[in-house]
């Protein structure tokens, strides 16, 4: 019996040992599973962070690529416009100025191309052409700086360049529609033979049937710009309470409880920013300067394309709103209608002279008659008390400076903002040529042609270039 009991005890001990061993094994497995789980979670977190950073990098690169492509389009378009101006001008001083600017625009276009993800040797011909145009136009400007005029051969070459740039501009503008709806970064990572897809698309922007002229040119063109200081702004910093009171006086149709302070902007102008909610739940965003409580900008959504108001009514609405905002004695100097909205440019008029540097831009919804856009930064930057010069040449003499190829429509005295922050008294003559509208500015003191602007029709209205 004792032996039997001893066997039972041994068996029990074995079972206990087995149980403990199993428990220890399960514990180790649980610990291992826990460690693996933690490691998996850590891996997932690290992977997510890595993917997030990769996504951010891709977005940053795409933004850089889009910015450079947009600037490329602008520089090519500006070069083509200015080539037209050189060929349409009879004035050495103005032609020289345009040639310098073409050289600058094409140099910037070359830099834009070099900042895009282009495969090696993919668009050599286009880059070479743009660089040659930059150098060639600079060499012509340098030639004119020495008192020489453009030769017949120069005019012939510039005409060929104009045709080449027409094709270049048209092709790159067609490509831009595709680029804006796509993704440059993604296209640059897809290879098709020796080149990525983005390069293949860019290869189509070169001129078509036009032979590129052979050109010899001097060195690069350099320029400097000056930053304008704010001339018309009080030194007194006002409180948000004073700004709110002014806004309530301007926007009387907005309940006092519907003015929400959004924060401050610390840019060229320091502003208080507000959102206003109208009775029809439309949001208006405004910026008011901290110095002097001046309405600087406003914007809001407009209605449909119906036009219940005329352009003349819109001009009066714009003038009255500007007066309510605290700026008086403004006259409409330019207007346009785009998709049911009137775009009104207002400027002061002193002694029958339009002060173009002091523009305020107003957008009026022709469906509702509401002001839906306002921008006064030029006015507050430039407006000051001026002693205007007297014109030294007559209107008739200024008009005689306009080439016979133009059909004159109207001439008036203006203060024109020109390069290097110059403000120059000019006669502005509105002309037409080959169906296009031009504005020719003749210096009212010296009689020199200072500038020529061409109206360019776009899908979003008319531009002056």
C-alpha positions in Angstrom: 0.0 0.0 0.0 2.8 2.4 0.8 4.4 1.7 -2.5 1.1 2.4 -4.2 0.8 5.7 -2.4 4.3 6.6 -3.3 3.5 5.9 -7.0 0.4 8.2 -6.8 2.5 11.0 -5.2 5.1 10.7 -7.9 2.4 10.8 -10.6 0.9 13.9 -9.0 4.3 15.5 -8.8 4.8 14.7 -12.5 1.5 16.2 -13.4 2.3 19.4 -11.4 5.7 19.6 -13.0 4.1 19.2 -16.5 1.5 21.8 -15.6 4.2 24.3 -14.4 6.2 23.6 -17.6 3.2 24.2 -19.8 2.4 27.4 -17.9 5.9 28.6 -18.3 5.9 27.7 -22.0 2.6 29.6 -22.4 4.0 32.5 -20.5 7.0 32.6 -22.8 4.8 32.4 -25.8 2.6 35.3 -24.5 5.7 37.4 -23.8 7.0 36.6 -27.3 3.7 37.4 -28.9 3.6 40.7 -26.9 7.1 41.6 -28.0 6.3 40.8 -31.6 3.0 42.8 -31.3 4.9 45.8 -29.9 7.5 45.5 -32.6 4.8 45.3 -35.3 3.0 48.4 -33.9 6.4 50.2 -33.8 7.1 49.1 -37.4 3.6 50.3 -38.5 4.1 53.6 -36.8 7.6 54.1 -38.2 6.4 53.1 -41.6 3.4 55.5 -41.4 5.8 58.3 -40.4 8.1 57.4 -43.2 5.3 57.3 -45.7 3.9 60.6 -44.4 7.3 62.3 -44.8 7.5 60.9 -48.3 4.1 62.2 -49.1 5.0 65.6 -47.8 8.2 65.6 -49.8 6.3 64.7 -53.0 3.8 67.5 -52.3 6.7 70.0 -51.7 8.4 68.9 -55.0 5.2 69.1 -56.9 4.5 72.7 -55.6 8.1 73.7 -56.7 7.6 72.1 -60.1 4.2 73.7 -60.7 5.6 77.1 -59.6 8.5 76.9 -62.0 6.3 75.7 -64.8 3.8 78.6 -64.3 6.7 81.0 -64.3 8.0 79.4 -67.5 4.6 80.0 -69.2 4.5 83.6 -68.0 8.1 84.3 -69.2 7.5 82.8 -72.7 4.3 84.7 -73.1 5.9 88.0 -72.0 8.8 87.5 -74.3 6.4 87.0 -77.3 4.4 90.1 -76.4 7.6 92.3 -76.0 8.9 91.1 -79.4 5.7 92.3 -80.9 6.3 95.7 -79.2 9.8 96.0 -80.5 8.7 95.3 -84.1 5.8 97.8 -83.6 7.9 100.6 -82.2 9.8 103.3 -84.1 11.6 104.5 -81.0 15.1 103.5 -80.2 14.7 104.2 -76.4 11.6 102.1 -76.1 12.9 99.3 -78.3 16.1 99.1 -76.2 14.0 98.9 -73.0 11.9 96.0 -74.5 15.0 94.2 -75.7 16.5 94.3 -72.2 13.3 93.0 -70.7 13.1 90.2 -73.3 16.6 89.2 -72.4 15.6 89.0 -68.7 12.4 87.1 -69.4 14.1 84.5 -71.6 17.0 84.1 -69.0 14.4 83.5 -66.3 12.6 81.0 -68.6 15.9 79.1 -69.0 16.2 79.0 -65.2 12.6 77.7 -64.9 13.4 74.9 -67.3 16.5 73.9 -65.4 14.4 73.6 -62.3 12.0 71.1 -63.8 12.5 67.3 -63.8 13.8 67.0 -67.4 15.7 64.0 -68.6 19.3 64.7 -69.7 19.5 66.0 -73.3 15.7 65.8 -73.6 15.0 69.3 -74.7 18.4 70.6 -75.7 17.1 72.4 -78.8 14.5 74.4 -76.9 16.9 75.4 -74.1 19.6 76.4 -76.6 17.0 78.6 -78.5 15.8 80.3 -75.3 19.4 81.0 -74.2 20.4 82.4 -77.6 17.4 84.7 -77.6 18.4 86.0 -74.2 21.9 86.7 -75.3 20.9 88.1 -78.8 18.4 90.6 -77.5 20.9 91.8 -74.8 23.5 92.3 -77.5 21.0 94.4 -79.5 20.2 96.5 -76.4 23.9 97.0 -75.8 24.3 98.1 -79.4 21.5 100.6 -79.1 23.0 101.8 -75.8 26.0 103.0 -77.9 23.7 105.1 -80.1 23.3 102.7 -82.9 20.0 101.8 -84.5 18.6 98.3 -85.4 19.6 97.3 -88.9 17.4 95.7 -91.5 19.1 92.4 -90.8 18.3 92.9 -87.1 14.7 93.5 -87.8 14.6 90.4 -90.1 16.1 88.3 -87.3 13.7 89.7 -84.7 10.8 89.0 -87.1 11.9 85.3 -87.4 12.2 85.2 -83.6 8.7 86.5 -83.3 7.4 83.7 -85.5 9.4 81.1 -83.6 8.0 82.5 -80.3 4.5 82.4 -81.6 4.8 78.6 -82.1 6.6 78.2 -78.8 4.0 80.2 -76.9 1.0 78.4 -78.5 2.5 74.9 -77.8 3.5 75.6 -74.2 0.0 77.1 -73.5 -1.6 74.0 -74.9 0.7 71.9 -72.7 -0.2 73.9 -69.7 -3.8 72.8 -69.7 -2.6 69.2 -69.5 0.0 70.0 -66.8 -2.4 71.8 -64.6 -4.8 68.9 -64.6 -2.0 66.3 -64.0 1.0 65.8 -61.7 4.6 66.7 -62.8 6.2 64.6 -60.1 4.3 61.5 -61.2 5.0 62.0 -64.9 8.7 62.5 -64.1 8.9 59.1 -62.5 7.5 57.2 -65.5 10.2 56.3 -68.1 9.5 55.7 -71.8 12.9 54.8 -73.4 15.6 57.4 -72.6 13.2 60.1 -71.3 10.6 60.4 -68.6 7.0 61.2 -69.6 7.2 64.9 -68.5 10.3 65.4 -70.8 8.4 63.8 -73.7 5.6 66.3 -73.2 8.0 69.2 -73.0 9.6 68.1 -76.3 6.4 69.3 -78.0 6.8 72.9 -77.0 9.5 73.7 -79.5 8.7 75.8 -82.6 7.2 73.8 -85.5 8.0 74.7 -89.1 10.1 77.8 -88.3 13.8 77.6 -88.6 15.6 79.0 -85.6 17.8 81.9 -86.6 21.6 81.6 -85.9 22.7 84.3 -83.5 25.9 85.7 -82.0 25.6 87.4 -78.7 27.4 89.0 -75.8 27.2 88.1 -72.1 24.2 87.9 -69.7 21.8 90.6 -68.7 21.5 91.8 -65.1 19.0 94.2 -63.5 18.1 95.6 -60.1 14.7 96.5 -58.6 13.8 98.8 -55.7 11.3 98.0 -53.0 8.7 100.7 -52.5 8.0 102.1 -49.1 4.5 102.8 -47.9 3.8 106.5 -48.4 0.2 106.9 -47.3 -0.3 105.3 -43.9 -0.9 106.7 -40.4 1.7 105.9 -37.8 -1.0 105.4 -35.2 -1.7 101.8 -34.4 -5.4 101.4 -33.6 -7.3 98.8 -31.5 -9.5 96.0 -32.7 -12.4 97.8 -31.2 -11.9 100.9 -33.5 -11.5 98.6 -36.5 -14.7 96.7 -35.7 -16.6 100.0 -35.4 -15.3 101.1 -38.8 -16.3 97.7 -40.4 -19.8 98.0 -38.9 -20.1 101.4 -40.6 -19.1 100.1 -43.9 -21.0 96.8 -43.8 -24.3 98.0 -42.3 -26.2 94.9 -43.6 -24.1 92.6 -41.3 -25.4 92.0 -37.8 -22.9 93.1 -35.1 -22.9 89.5 -33.8 -21.7 88.3 -37.2 -18.2 89.8 -37.1 -15.6 87.2 -36.2 -11.9 88.1 -35.6 -9.6 85.7 -37.4 -6.2 86.9 -36.4 -3.5 89.3 -37.6 -1.3 89.3 -40.7 2.2 90.7 -40.4 3.3 91.4 -44.0 4.1 94.6 -45.8 0.9 95.9 -44.2 0.1 94.8 -40.7 -3.6 93.9 -40.6 -6.5 92.7 -38.5 -8.4 90.0 -40.3 -12.1 89.4 -40.0 -14.8 87.1 -41.4 -18.3 88.7 -41.8 -21.4 86.6 -42.1 -24.2 88.2 -44.1 -27.9 87.6 -43.6 -27.9 85.1 -46.6 -25.0 83.1 -44.9 -22.4 84.5 -47.3 -18.9 85.0 -45.8 -16.9 88.2 -46.4 -13.2 88.2 -45.6 -11.6 91.6 -44.9 -8.2 92.9 -43.9 -8.0 96.3 -42.2 -4.6 98.0 -41.5 -3.5 98.2 -37.9 -2.1 101.6 -38.7 -5.0 104.0 -39.3 -7.8 101.4 -39.6 -7.9 101.5 -43.5 -9.8 98.8 -45.4 -7.1 97.1 -47.4 -8.8 94.1 -49.0 -12.1 92.3 -49.1 -13.4 89.2 -50.9 -16.4 87.0 -51.0 -18.3 84.6 -53.2 -20.4 86.2 -56.0 -23.6 84.9 -57.6 -24.3 83.5 -61.0 -23.6 85.1 -64.4 -26.8 87.1 -64.7 -26.4 90.8 -65.3 -29.1 92.8 -63.6 -26.9 95.9 -63.4 -25.1 97.9 -66.1 -21.4 98.7 -66.2 -22.2 102.4 -65.5 -24.3 101.4 -62.4 -21.4 99.2 -61.3 -19.0 102.2 -61.6 -21.2 104.2 -59.3 -21.5 101.3 -56.8 -17.7 101.0 -56.8 -17.2 104.7 -56.2 -19.7 104.9 -53.4 -18.3 101.8 -51.7 -14.7 103.3 -51.9 -16.0 106.6 -50.4 -17.7 104.7 -47.6 -14.4 103.0 -46.9 -12.8 106.4 -46.5 -11.3 107.1 -49.9 -12.9 110.0 -51.8 -12.4 111.9 -55.1 -11.8 108.7 -57.2 -12.8 108.3 -60.8 -13.2 105.2 -63.0 -10.2 104.9 -65.3 -10.7 101.4 -66.6 -13.4 98.7 -66.6 -14.1 95.2 -67.9 -16.9 92.6 -67.5 -16.0 89.0 -67.0 -18.6 86.2 -66.3 -21.2 88.5 -64.8 -18.7 90.6 -62.7 -17.6 94.1 -63.3 -13.9 94.9 -62.7 -13.5 98.6 -61.9 -10.2 100.5 -61.6 -10.5 103.8 -59.7 -7.8 106.5 -59.4 -7.6 110.1 -58.2 -7.7 112.8 -60.8 -5.8 116.0 -60.1 -5.8 119.0 -62.5 -7.3 116.7 -65.1 -4.3 114.3 -64.7 -5.1 110.6 -63.8 -2.8 109.4 -61.0 -2.3 105.8 -62.1 0.0 104.8 -59.2 -2.9 105.3 -56.7 -5.2 102.7 -58.1 -8.0 101.0 -56.1 -9.5 97.9 -57.7 -13.1 97.0 -57.1 -15.1 93.9 -58.2 -19.0 94.2 -58.5 -21.4 91.3 -58.9 -23.7 92.5 -61.7 -26.4 90.0 -60.5 -26.8 91.4 -57.0 -25.0 94.8 -57.3 -22.9 93.9 -54.3 -19.2 94.7 -54.0 -17.5 91.3 -53.9 -13.8 92.3 -54.2 -11.7 95.3 -53.1 -7.9 95.9 -53.1 -6.3 99.2 -52.1 -2.6 98.3 -51.5 -1.4 100.4 -54.4 -3.3 103.4 -53.2 -1.9 103.2 -49.7 1.6 102.5 -50.9 1.8 105.4 -53.4 -0.8 108.1 -52.6 0.8 111.3 -51.4 0.7 115.0 -51.9 2.5 115.7 -55.2 3.7 118.8 -57.0 2.8 117.8 -60.6 4.9 119.1 -63.5 3.4 121.1 -66.3 3.4 119.5 -69.7 6.1 120.9 -71.9 4.7 119.5 -75.2 1.2 119.8 -76.5 -1.3 117.0 -77.0 -0.9 117.4 -80.8 2.9 116.9 -80.6 2.4 113.8 -78.4 0.0 112.4 -80.9 2.4 113.0 -83.7 4.8 110.6 -82.0 2.3 107.8 -82.5 3.3 105.8 -85.7 1.0 106.1 -88.6 0.4 102.3 -88.5 -1.8 103.0 -85.4 -5.3 104.4 -85.5 -5.7 107.0 -82.6 -8.9 107.0 -80.5 -8.3 109.1 -77.4 -5.4 111.0 -75.7 -5.3 112.2 -72.1 -2.7 113.3 -69.5 -1.7 110.7 -66.8 0.9 110.2 -64.2 2.3 106.8 -65.2 4.2 104.4 -62.9 7.3 103.2 -64.8 10.4 101.2 -64.2 12.7 101.8 -61.3 9.8 103.4 -59.3 9.6 106.4 -61.6 6.4 108.4 -61.8 6.3 110.3 -65.1 3.8 112.8 -66.6 2.7 111.3 -69.9 0.2 111.6 -72.6 -1.7 108.3 -72.9 -3.0 107.7 -76.4 -5.4 104.8 -77.0 -4.9 103.2 -80.4 -5.8 100.2 -82.5 -3.7 98.2 -84.9 -4.6 95.0 -86.7 -7.6 94.6 -84.5 -5.6 94.9 -81.2 -5.8 97.8 -78.7 -2.6 99.6 -77.6 -1.9 102.3 -75.1 1.1 104.5 -76.0 2.7 106.7 -73.3 4.7 109.8 -74.5 6.7 111.7 -71.9 4.9 115.1 -71.6 8.2 116.8 -70.7 10.8 115.2 -73.1 8.5 113.9 -75.8 10.1 110.4 -75.6 7.9 107.3 -75.8 8.1 105.7 -72.3 5.9 102.7 -72.7 3.5 100.7 -74.9 0.8 98.5 -73.5 -1.1 95.9 -75.5 -4.5 94.6 -74.5 -4.5 90.8 -74.6 -7.8 89.0 -74.5 -7.9 85.9 -72.3 -10.6 83.6 -71.0 -10.6 85.6 -67.8 -10.9 89.0 -69.3 -8.5 91.5 -70.8 -4.9 92.0 -69.7 -2.6 94.9 -70.3 1.0 93.8 -71.1 
